[in-house]
């Protein structure tokens, strides 16, 4: 745990603001490679003033080609490597819950009630619980009680290039964009083989959307861009029987983000990456009161470690709170109440569907990080749209109106760690590309 928080603290050194404007554009033939990638990544951002089950079947199609490369594999933790506090059920991450167990056992013995239920009733209650738990969630979380669920040390399974690409990888993102971003089939995305020069039509359509749907597309695009930055920054440059060498692949980065090579799409993707960054920053600043409550513990069973982890967590959140944020989520779902409610529900259901699509990724390591970052973004959205519930939380005792599970907490901070790493890596690529034409 300590290593993870130390790593997260280091991410706060990432660049917080967009670079200053560079004046007018130069002709493409006279620009450096850095200018072609980062030319539009300046100024305002338009709309702005682990436990895991990797064996869940794909719910949408059956023809999944599992990646057989060793770099696609995930190494799970052995049971004796997982702290007892983490192996508890997801809601038992407070020290208070652990201390009350003996008192509860005694009360159960003295005031026992016949609680036997028919099998049919038990199934119904389980369905009620699942419905209640998911009513405000933007992601479909894995069942940590499933026999297929495994604990994974993320530091031993870093996100990097695995060789998973081609039609199968393209299919995942194509389904996400085409069926879940509020886009009609008649509008084709730029660089789509079927687009045939419809780039202007796509952006005219996008700008005509309400702010919520436009933001949804930009968040997905930003997440996609962030993942591509990770893969370009930790690319397998050399693979011999002596060693593997991972590092920055400039060519791969240019193919994904160079303005000329991507017909202007690359810089837009990077701009959406910064948009995603600000959204997650905003969510972390909003959720501070939840973690500040005295009875909240990052419970692992090690009291000293738990206290240190909470101190570091609050230090990070207060640092984020001091950041002059440029995103105001109050403009979301602000119109007619009935229409706003329907739009918010559509927004939530579309995002839940994307979280289910991640179970169709054929590379287990890609699936691991895809699910984690998707759930992290979903948790950020849940926080942003729960401002009143957070404000009304009791200072102590259980919070019934607003609650985050252990899964949501882990995914929230690791997703922010990934997007922060992307921002830092963009500066590294900017420096590497500075003298390339």
N, C-alpha and C positions, 0 to 999 in steps of 0.2 A: 504493500500500500504506500509506504513512504516514497519508494522510487516513482510511483505514478504521480503523486502530488508534486514532487520536486520537478518532474518533467512538465506538469501543467503550469507551475509557477514560471518556469523558463519561457513558456509561450507568451507570457505577458510582455516580453521584450519585442514581440512582433510589431511591425509598423501599424500604428493605430489610424493614421489618416491617409487619404489618397495623396499621391504626389501632386505638387503644384502644377498648374497648367503650363504647357510648353509653347504657347503661342500658336501661330498658324501652321497647317500641315505642309510638309515639304512634298515634292513629287516623289512617288514610290521608289523610283530608281536612285534617288539621292538619300533616302532614309537608311538609317542603320537597322539591323534586325530588331534591336530593342525598341526603336521607335515604331516599327510596324506592328509589334505585339502590344505595346502599351500606349499607343497614340491616343486612344479614347478613354483610358483609365485615369481620368482626372476630373476635377470639378464635382458637381452635384450628381446624385444618383437618382434623378428623376422623381421617383415616388418617395424619396426621403426628405423633408424641410427639417460481472457479465457472465451472466449465465445465458446460454443460447442454444437453441435447437436447430442444428444445421441439417437435420434429416427430414424436416417437414416436406411433404410432397408438394410439387407445384400445383396450385389449384386451377390453372388456366390451360395448360397443355401438357402432353405426355412425352413428346419427343425431345427430351433434354439430353444433350451430350455432355456427360460428366467429364471434366478436365482430368486427364490422367497424369499431368505433370506434377512432379514432387513439390514444385513451388506453389501449387494450388492447395496443397493439403494443410489442414489445421491440426496442431498438436494440442490436445486437451490436457487439462491438469489431472493428476492422479488424486484420488479422494483424500489421501493423507497430506496433500499439499494445500488444501483449501481450509482456511480458518473456520473453526466451528461456528462462529457468529455469522459467517457468510453462508454456510450450508443450511442455516435456519430458513424457515419459510420467509417469503419476501417481505411480509409485513412485520417481521420480528427483527427490525434493525435498530431498535432502541434498547438501551440498557434497562429502562423501566419495564418494558415488556418481559425481559428476561427475569428480572427480580420478582415479578408478580406471579410467576408460574407456580411456585410452591403454595402461595396463599390461595390461588385459584383451585389447586388440587384439593386442598383441605375443604374449601367451601363446597366443592362438588360432592365430596364424600358426605358432608353433613346435611346438605340440602338437595340431595339427589332427586331428580325428576326423571320419569321414564321418557327418554327422548328418542325412542326407537321410531324410525320412519320407514314407510314402505319404499321399495326400490324405485317405484315410479315417482314418489314425492321427492326422494333424494335427487333424482335427475332433474326434476323441475326446479328445485332450489338452486342447483348448480347453474342451470341456465339463467335464473334470475340474477344470481351473483355476477355471472359473466356479463349480462346486459348492463347491470348497474355500474360495473367497473369500466365498461367501454363507452358509456354514454357521452363522456367528455374527452375521450382519448382520440388522438389523431393517427394512432398506429395500432395494428393488431399485435399485441405482445405475445411472446412465446410462453407456453405453460411450463414454468420451471419445475413442476412436479412430474412432468412427463419423463418416462424412462429413457427417452432419446435426448433429453437435455444434458448438456455437458458444461463444466466450468472451463473457461479458457483464459490463460494469462496473455493479455494483449501485447505485452512487451516481448513475448516469445513468438508472437505471430504478427509481425509488423505488416502494415499495408504497403505493398510495393508491386512492381510489375511481375506478373506471373506467367505471361504468355497467353492468357485467356483473351481471345479477340476473334474477329471474323463474324460470320453470320449469326452465331449464337449470341455473342455479346451485343451486336447491333440490334437484334430482335428485342432484347430486354428494354433498351432505351427507346426504341421505336414505339413499342407498346405504351411505355410511360408517356411519351410526348403525344402520340396520336390519339390515345383513348382516355387520357386522364388530365389533360391540360385545357379542357373546355374548348377544344378546337374542332370546328367542323371538318369533315373529310375533304371538302372541296378546297380548303386552304392547305397548301403544302409548305412544309418548313424549308428554309434555305439549305442548300447542299443536299436535299433529298433528290435521289435520281429521278423522281417523278415530277420535281418542281418545275423544270423547264422555264427558268427565268421568272418565277413568281416571287422573288425575294421582296420586292416592293409591296406586293399584295399582302404578304404575310405580316409585315410590320405596320402596314396601314390597318389591317385587321386587329393586330395586337394593341395598337394605340387607341383603337375604338372601344376596347373592353373597359369594364369598370375597374377601379383600382385594385380590388381584391383578386380578380381573375388575372390581371396583369402581373400582380405580385406573385401569384401562385406559379405562373410560368417562369418568372425570373428566379424564384427560389429553386425550382427543379433544375433550371439551366445552371445556376450557381453551384448546386451540389454536384452536377455532372462535371463542371469545369474544375472544381476542387479535387475530385477524384482523379481527373486526368493530370492535374499538377502533381499529385502524389506519385502517380505511376511514372511520370517523366523525371521526377527528382530522385526516385529510387529504382532506377532501371538496371537490369542485369547487363553490365557492360562486358563482363568476362566470366566464363564458366569453364574452368579446367579441373582436373583431378586434384590439383593442389589447393585451389581456392576459388571462391566466387567473389567477384568485385561488383559492388552496387554503386551507382552514382548518377549524376545529372546527364541526361541524354538531350542535348540541345536540339538535335534534329527532330526528335519525337515531340518536343515542346513546340517547335516552330510549325510542325505539321498540324498541330491542334489549335494554335493561337496566332500564328503569323497572319496579318491582315491580308497580304497578297495571296498566300497559299490557301486561306480559308474564305477568300472573296469577301472580306470584311467582317466575318463572323467571329473570329478569334477575340478581338478587343471587346466585342459585346459580351462574350462569355465571361471574360475577366471582370467586366463591370458588374455582371450579375453575381460573380463570386464575392465581390465586396458587399453587394446588397445583402447576400446571405449572412456574411460576417456581422453586419450591423444588426440584422434581425436577431441573431443568437446573442449578441452582446446585450441588446435591449432586454431579452428574456431573462438573462442572468441578473441584470440589475433589478428587474421586477420581482424576482423570486427570493431576494435577500431575506425578507422577513420570515419566510418559511424556515430557513436554515438558522436564523438567529435565535429562535425560540430555545429557552434553556433546556427543555427536555428532548431536543433533537440530538441524536447521536449517530455518528457513522459507525455503527456497532459491528465489531469483528470479534469481540471477546478479549481484546488486549486494551485495557483501560488507558494506559499511557499513550499507546499508538493512536487510539481513537480520539483522545483529547488533542494531540498534536495535529491530526488530520483535520479536525473541525476548526482549529485555529488557522491552519493554512487555507482551508476553504473560505472562511470568512474574510481572510486577508485578500484573497483573490477577488471575492465579490465586492468588497469595499473599493478595491482598485477600479473595478469595472464601473461601479456606481459613480465614481468621480469623472468618468469619461464623458465628454460633451456629446451626447448621442444626437444623431441627425434623423432618426426614424421615429415617427409618431403613429402608433398603431390605432389611435383613436379615430382616424379617418376610415378605418375598416368597419364594415357593417353598420354604418351610421345613418342610413336613410330610413325609409318606412320599416317599422318594427317587424311586420310580417314578412316582407321581402328580405330584410336583413337576416332574419332567423333562417329562412330557407337557403339563402346564399351561404351562410355560415355552415349549415348542415351539409350542403353540396361540397363545400370546401373541405370539410372534415372527412366525408366519405370518399372523395377522390384521393385524399392523402392516405387514408387507410388502405385503399386498393393498391396504391404504389408500394406500401409496406408488404403487402401479400405477394406482389410481383417479385420481390427480392428472393422469395423461396424458389424461384425458377432459374436463378443464376447457377450455371453449371460448375463454376469454380468455387470450392468451399471457402477459401480465404477471401475471395471477392464477395461471396455471399455474407460472410461474417461481418466485414467492414461496411458493406452496403446496408445490411439490416441495422447495424449499430448507428450509422450516421443518419439513416432515415428515421429511426426511432428518436434519435437525439433532436432532429429538426421538429418532429411531431410533438415532442415534449416541450420544446421552445414555443411552438404555436399554442399549445394547451395553456402555458403560463401567460402568454400575451393576452389571451382571451378569457382569463380568469382573474383580472385585476381586482374586481370587487370582492370576489371570494377570498383572495389573498389578504385584502385590506381588513376583512371581517374575521380573520382567524383569531381564536383565543390565544392569549399569551402563553398559556400552559395547557396541558392536557391534549387529548386527541383532536385533530382537525378533521371534521367530517365533511365540510364543504369543499375543501381543497386538500389534496393529498398527492404525494409523489411516491411511487413504489421504488424499491431498490433498483430495479431494472431501468426505470426512467431516469433516476439520478446518475447512474453509471453511464447511460447512453448520452445524456445531456452534456456532461462534462467531457466525455471522450469525443463527441461530435464537435464541440467547441475547440478541443485540442487539435482536431484534424483541420478545421477551417483556419485556425490560427497558424498552423504549420504551413498551410497553403499560402497565406499572406506573406509569411517569412520567406518561403521558397520563391515567390515571385520576385522579391528583391534580389535573391541569389541569381535567378535567371536573367534579370535585367542587367546585372553586372557582367555575367558571362557573355551576353549578346551585344554588349556595348560597342565592341570593335568589329562586329561581323556585319557584312553588307549583303 
